[in-house]
């Protein structure tokens, strides 16, 4: 009886564990839990294969080594999905030893034989630093770099050098962040990609969450995205809601990978029926199972998309602050204009009548302006608590209709919806929230299309 080589036994054990994970645990786990478990499983595979190939100096315990194996991209940020690419980099100092060159194929071939899409690179310390800012894709991959094995002290030294260079040149990088998202919007913001959204790269997809996290690290030294709460400007920001949306998108993406047996990020119509059954979405009098699934999906995609826009607007204000604009003739005495936004001149919304929310929105709609982020945050809380009493006021209804019927400011209309004012004054509109309409020229949900 032939004896399996150690690498074959390692891979077989990994594949069996992966099958159990996605066959038995995927339905039970949250989106965050499943990617954490799979990433941990992948770490074990790579470490075991390197050990079987003869790499027994993990963490530099035998002698100091100037080499580190580093997880990149989704693997690095502990967001590895069922059929995601497994990207890692070997960073070394000086010539790579013949021993290490011989080991690498002994790690890669078993992974390829296991059907894994493995992306790898071997770069010197200097080469990696050079590429980190010259190539935006390499740069963002390295932002999520995570140590897997080798010398932790060497990896720490590399990170210190990389981040020192990033902080020196972060002004130049800002434009690349803007261009990256603009290109994605141009590519994916169409009717085809609305009906069949891309869960990763499309508007409101996981990539918008990544961009926020990367910008938080580069410009605000926030290693974890929610650390942005320490800034008063972001104390209102809905981090918990975005975490919920991230988990939902990761769960759907993993189910999609598992359902199709490949790395598939576009949620095609042909998958939506099967997915709705898999996730137990049932038909009701108002919608079919697939329509109810897509309604939930659009809720999260819209939340992430407009969360990113809110984050981006505030981040730019903080990165490149502009002087306050004051023009008393343009705006009523209870407001002022700050950086293109209507804000209260003094005090807090909670100290005023809820009518001030509608007056602020009316000012913004008439002046082609928007509303300050702090104003928005307070307004959401007030509308959720005191909305019903506000809706009973004749002057409130009159002002709401004035805003709805006499504005060309689409951003203010969208904000009316997000604040809950549209469904407050027009309860029937609740049935349209995040509802998809699959037809030619429809590139948004029915609620947004109706407002437009």
N, C-alpha and C positions, 0 to 999 in steps of 0.2 A: 504493500500500500504506500503510495507516494505521500511524502510529508510536505505539507504546505510551507512555503517560505514564511518567515515572520511577518513580512509586509502584507501577504495575502490574508493571514489570520487577522491582522489589525484592521484591514479594510472590510473584511466580512463582518467583524464585530461592529464596526462603525455603521455599515449598511443596515444591519439588523436593528441597531438602536435607532437609526433614522426612520426606518419603516414603522417601528412602534410609536415613535414620536408623532409622526404625521398621520398615521392610520388611526391611532387610539387617543392621542392627547390633543390634537389640533382643535377638535370641537370643544374640548373642556378648558383649554388655556385661553388667556387673553392674548391679544396680538403682541403685547410686550413680552409676556412670558414665553411664548413660542420662539421668538427670535433669540431671546436670551439663552434658552435651552439648546437651540440648534448651534448657536455660536460657541457655546461651551463644548458641545460635542465635536465641533470642527477643531477647536483648540486641542482637544485630546488626540484627535487623529493626527494632526500635523506634528505635535510633540512626540507621539509614539513612533511615527514614521522616521523622523530625524534620529530618534534614539536607536531604532532598529538599523538605521544606515550607519551608525557609529558615532553620532554626535552626542557625546556623553558629558559635555561641558556646560550644560544648561545653567544659566544664571552665573556663569563664570566660577563655579565652585572648584574646578580642578586647577585652573590657572587663568590669569587675566586674558581676555580675548577682545579684539576690536571688531566685533561682529554682532549683529542683532537681526533676528527674523521678526518682521513687523507686519501686522494685519492692517489693511488699507480699506477705504471705502466703506461699504455696508458691513463688511466683516470687521473692520476696525471699530466702527461705532456700535457694535453689538446689535446689528439690525439685519442679520443674515436670514434670508428667506429660503424656502424649500429648494429652489433651483437658481438661487442667486449665484453670480460669479464669485469665486473665492480668490480675492486679490491679496497677495502678500509681496513684500519686498525684502531682499537681503541687503542690508547696508553694511559695508565693511570699510576698514581703513587699510590702505596699502594693498599689495597684490593678494588676490584670493588664493588660498593654498590649494594644491592639487588634491588634497584630501577632501576639502569642501566641494570642489568642482565634481568630484566623483560621487559625493553624497546626493547632490541636488537631483539628478535623474532618478535615484532610488526613492526619492520622496514624490517627485512629479508623476512618474509613470503609474504607480499604483493609484494615485488620485484620478488620473485620466482614465485608467481602466475601470474605475468605480463610477464613471459617467459624470464626474464633477467638471465644471467649467472653471479651470484654474488660470488665473492671470498672475504672472510672476515677473519680477525684474531683479537684476543684480547690479547695484550701483555703489560706487565709492561714496564716502562721506561728502566729498567736494562735489561730485557729479549730482548727488541728490539735492544738495543745497542750491546748486545752479538751476536745476530744473524746477525746484519748488516754487519759484516766482515767475519763471519764464513760460510755463505751461499751466494754464488755469486748472485743467483737469487733474494734473499731478498735484498742484497746490491744494485743491480741495480734498483730494484723497489723503494727503499727508496731514491735513488738519484733523482728520479722524484716525491718525496712526495710533496703533496700540501694540505694546510689546507682547510678543508671544514666547520667544526663547532666545538664548544667547547671553549677551552681557547687558544687564539692565543699566549699569553705569555708563556704558558706551551709548546706549539708546538715549539716556537722559542728557548726555553731552550733546548728542545730535539735536535733540529737541530744543535745548537752550540756544544753540547756534541758529537753528531755523527760526525760532520765534524772535530772536534778536534782529534777524534780517527782516522778518515780517513787520515788526514795529517800526523799523527804519523806513520802510517803503509802503506802509499801509495806505498812504494817500493815493499812490499810483494804482493800488489794487481796487480802490472803490469803484472805478469805472468798469472794471472787469465783472464785478458783482452785478452791476446794472445791466451790462450788455448780455450777460449769461441769461438772466431772467427774460429780458426783452426778446431774445432769440427763441426761447421756449414758448413764450406767448404767441409769437408770430407763427410758430410751427403748429402748436396744438390748440389754439383758440379758434376752432372752426366747427361747423355743424357736425362733421364726421367724428371729431374727437369729443364732441358733447354727447352724442348718442352712445359712443363707445369710448369712454374716457380712459386716459392713460393714468394709472394709479401712482406712478412714480414721477413722470416728467410733466404731466399736464397741469393746467392751472388748478391750484388747490391740492396738488398731489404731494407726495412725501418730499419732493425736492424743495418745495417752498419752505417746509419745516427745516430742512438742512441749511438752506440759505440763511434763515434767521439765526440758527445756532452758530453757523460759521461767522456771521457778522458780529454776533454777541461776543465771540471769543477774540476776534481780531481787533475790534474797535472798543470793546468795553471790558476786556479781560475777564469774561464770565465763562468759566470752564463748563458749567452746566447752564443751559438756557434760562432756567427759572431763577438763576442768580441775578438776572436783570431786575428782579423785584427790589433790589437794594437801591435802585434809582427811583426817586419819587415820581419821575415821569412815567415809570412802568409799574407803579404800585397797583394800578387799576387793571393791568393787562390780564387777560383770561388764560393764564397758563394751564390751569386744570382742564379747561375745555379743549385746548389744543392737544394736551396729552391724551385726552379721550379720543380725539379725532385721529391722532397718530396710531393709537392702538387699534382703532377700527380699520384704518387703511392697511395696516400691517396684517391684520387677520384676514381681510379680503384678499390681499395680495398672496398670502401663503396658501389660502384655499384655491386661488386661481392657478398658482404654480402646481399644486398637487393634483388639481382636476385635469389640467392639460398635460402634465408630465414634462413640463419645460419651463424655462424662464419666460413667462408671458405676463406683461404688465398692462396690456390694453384689454379692457373689459368688453369684449365683443358681444354683440347681441346673441350670438349662438351659445355663449357661456352663461348668460343672465338667467335663463330658465333653469338650467341645471344647478346653478349656484343658489337660486332662491329655494329650491327644494332641499339642497344640502344643508342650508341654514334655517330650514323650517319656516320660511316666510309663506304665510297662507293668504289665500284670496279673501277679500272682504267686499261688501257692497260697493265700495268706492274705487277699489283698485285690485289688480291681479297680484299674485305673489311677486313676480319680477318687478312690477311697478312699485310695490312697497319696499322691496330691497333697494331699488334705485333712488327712491325718495330719501331713505336713510343715507345712502352714499352721497347724494348731492348735498344733504345737510352738512356732512363733514367736509366735502370738497369746498363748498362755499365758505364754511367757517375758516378753513385754512387759507383760502385765497384772500379773503378780505382781512383776515388776521395778519397776513403778511403785509398787505398794503398799509394797514394801520401801523404795524411795527416799522416798516420802511420809512413812512412819513416822519414818525417821531425820532427814529434813529438819525435821519438826515439832519433834523433840527439840532440834535445834540452833537453830531460830528462836525457840522458846519453851521453854527448858530448865526442867524441873521438879526439885524436890529428890529425892534418892535416898530410896527407901522401905526401911526396915530393920525386920524383924520376925522375930527368930531363931526364934520358935515356929512360924512358917509354913513355913520352908524348912530343908533340911538344912545342916549346918555348912560344906560345901564350896561352897555357892552364896550369892548374895544377890539381892535384888530391886532392880532399877534401872529406874525409869520404866515399871513394869508388865511388865518382862522379867526372865527368869532369866539371870544372868551368873555366871561364876566369881568366887569371892570373892578369890582370889589367883592370879597366874601365868597360864599359857597352857595351852590344851587339849593342845598338842603335848608338854607335860611330864607329862601324865597318861595313864592307861590309856584306850583308846578307850571303855571302858564308861561313862566319865563323860558321854559324849554322850547315851547312853540314859537315864542317871540324870537328866540335866538336862531331857530331853524328858518324862520321867515326872513330874518335879516340876511342869513347866509344864502338863501335861495334867490333873493333879490339882488345881491351884490356879486354873485358868482364866486362866493367864498365857501369855506367849509367850517366845521366846528372843531374847537380845540379838544384834544384827547381827554383831558381831565373833565371837561364839560360832558363829553359823551359818557364817560364812566359813571359820573354822578346821575346823569339823566336816565341811564339804564336801570339803576337801582330805584329811582323815584317812580319811573313808569311802572315797574313791576309791583311796587307797593301801593301807589296812589293813583294808578292809571284809571281805574273805574270811576273814581270821583272826578278826575279831570275830564273824562269823556262825557260826563253829564252836563258840563258847563256849555251853554250856548255859544259863548265867545270862543271857547276852545274848538268847538266843531267848525265855527266859521273860519277861524285862522288855519285850521288843518286843511280845509277845502281850498283856501287861498293858496297855500303852499302847493298842494297837489295839482291844482288846475292852472296855476300861473307861474310855473317855473320851468326853465330849461336846464336846470342844474341837476344832472342825473345823479351826482354823488349825494346830494341832499335827499333825493327820493329813495336811494338805496339805504341811507341812514335812517329814514323814517321807518323802513321795514325792519332794520336791525334793532332799532330801539323798541320795537313792538307797537309803534303808534298806528301803523296801517291796520293791523289786525285788531287794535283797540277800537278804532273808529269805524272799521268795516269788518265786523266779525266773520263774514262769509269768506274773507280772504284767507282765513286759516286753512281752508281746504286746498289752497293753491301752494302753500309753503313747500318749497323744495320738490315740487311735483314736476316730473319730466314730461315734455311733449315731444315725441319722436317724429319730427316732420322737417321737411326742407326749410332752410333758413333759420331754424330754431337752434341757437347756440347758447341758450340759457334756460333755467327752469321757468315754469309757467308764472310764478310770482314775479320774477324779474322781468320776464317778457311783457307781462301785463302792465307793470309800472312804466316800462319804456313806451 
